[in-house]
Amino acid sequence: MKKFIAFVQFLTLALCLLAAKEKEVPKVQKTMPFTKGLNLSGWLEGYNNSNWRSDLFGKQDFEDIKSLGVEIVRIPIFFEEFSTGSPDYIVEDWLWEKIDKAVEWCTELKMYMIIDFHNDCGYKTKTKANVEDMLLKIWKQIAERYKNSGEYVLYEIMNEPHFESGNKASDVAKWGKLQGNVLKAIRAVDKRHTVIVCAEDYCSVTYLLKLPDYKDDNLIYNFHDYTPMLFTHQGASWAGLENVRHIPFPYSKEKMPKMPKKQKDQGWIESMFANYKTEGSEEYLVKPLDEAVKFANKRGVALMCNEYGVVMDYADNTERCNWYRLKGKWMQERNICRVSWDYRNKLGVFTNDSWYPSQARFPEDLNVELLKAMEFNVPQIKPRKRFSWLENAKKTGDYTIYRNGFARGTYFAGWCDSFRINRKDSVSGEPYIYVGKAEKYNAIGCRFGESCDFSDLVKSGMSLEVELSTGQKDLDIKVYFVDKETPGKGKENQPWRCQATIDGRRLPADGKWHKVRIPLKEFADAGAWSDSENKWYDAEGLFSWGKVNELKFDFGEKGLKNSLSVRSIAIK
């Protein structure tokens, strides 16, 4: 009897050990000196040939990010947009200057950084068929410039390739070969730095398993993870889910909303709703991670997920934090480096989605619960005094807003079809704002970091002085100062405008630089457009010089067909 009991105990123990082994979490064997980080999205990205956010990050931001316990930052860069284009794709000087600074700051802070060849990966876009030629020419420039930089620089060949030819197997094979060719070109110049590779279909973890063996022992295999999409991208227009709201995580039958009707891709959304119970489960979500770990170990490479995140607009904050906590835990257990998308904006670590440091303020606007969920540090510092453009101007007597770049405490604001800030003059080398063309009501201008009281400037008879050049004969620009909007606080808190006009009488269409001077007292009330209400208000005499928030140059109904350049903006 004792032998039988001993046998049963032995068998039970063996079964327990076998079960434990089957549940054992696989780990990536090759690790890197970093485990977690953030994307610095927006900074060096730009659609329609624009770089309006290129002044939004500086050394202080990198120091702030480092203080969170961030070990690596990924910098998405639109190299194609910011180059001369085909056939040579020569990268513009201002962009090199920004990347050089990032390398300098990261090296000083001992924080790793990824130079990411980013691209337009929005809803229903396609990777260009001739992308290989562009990648080869641009990566040779990148590798040549940074081959002698320190250990803190990594290269990422391309973000989210997606040919969308209709033949997925062909697309996957094409990208695998193409990526190998670019890797060879990089290694012909730089054999030292780690290179990040990914799979077709938006850095798919599924197709990662089909990548060729590139026979390079200094690679990181990378994938993106926004699963389940129904939760992470609810409300996101760029994902085709703009009308999806209030999806719970994890799945809860009681909390699930009704499916919206008449979507652009109704069948796809119906499928996501129908499968959410399964696709939102831990078993479903970790399976691809385990497969990727086994594949990485077979290849002897490190593994990274350098995009994952949840849009903040409609996700419950507690459930959003829980998603990050679980995703982080699953990746940490498997030795997968994780780099969240992103620092600011809709998937950021602040409580609002602003790009501007004056609105997404460090540390007071940080999402503390989210930082804890992501295992980042919560800064134990007091809110710092913000630099005031107006206070500094009063002290120095210099009320320049733009000259050789935007004055400290001011930021570019506006949008046009084609423009550059800080474009360099070919003769003097002096930077200026360039607008190639603009549709009607497009506008450029600046945002002050805080509401400014211009009352004394108006009383003392000062003027707005702008140095411009254009070739457009029927120019009709509406120049207006805008009050700060405080939604829900009554009509007096709408963004009221005070406006003047720049037309051919003030600015000749001869392509030469001219100074235009408009006394502030000549500006007149011109109504208000409320973004929060999507509504226009006619002028009621409610504009206040005491709370100016923006200065705008609006191209009106005519738009801009010939270019306009702005070299300086000041109050004098």
Secondary structure, DSSP 8 states (H G I E B T S, - for coil): -HHHHHHHHHHHHHHHHHHHHHH-----SS--S--EEEE-TTTB--SSS--TTTTS--HHHHHHHHHTT--EEEEEE-TTTTB--TTT--B-HHHHHHHHHHHHHHHHHT-EEEEEE-----TT----TTHHHHHHHHHHHHHHHHTTS-TTEEEE--S------S-HHHHHHHHHHHHHHHHHHHHHH-SSS-EEEE-HHHH-HHHHTT------SSEEEEEE---SHHHHTTT-GGGT-TT-----SS--TTT-----SS-TTHHHHHHHHHHHHHHTSHHHHHHHHHHHHHHHHHHT-EEEEEE----TTTS-HHHHHHHHHHHHHHHHHTT-EEEES-SSSTTSSBSS--S-TTTS-TTTTB-HHHHHHTT-------------HHHHHHHHS--EEESSSB-TTEEEEEE-SEEEEEEE-TTT--EEEEEEEB-TT-EEEEEEEEEE--HHHHHTT-EEEEEEEE--TT-EEEEEEEE---TTS-GGGS-EEEEEEEETTTS-SSSS-EEEEEEGGG-EEEEEEETTTTEEE---S---GGGEEEEEEE-TTT-BSS-EEEEEEEE-
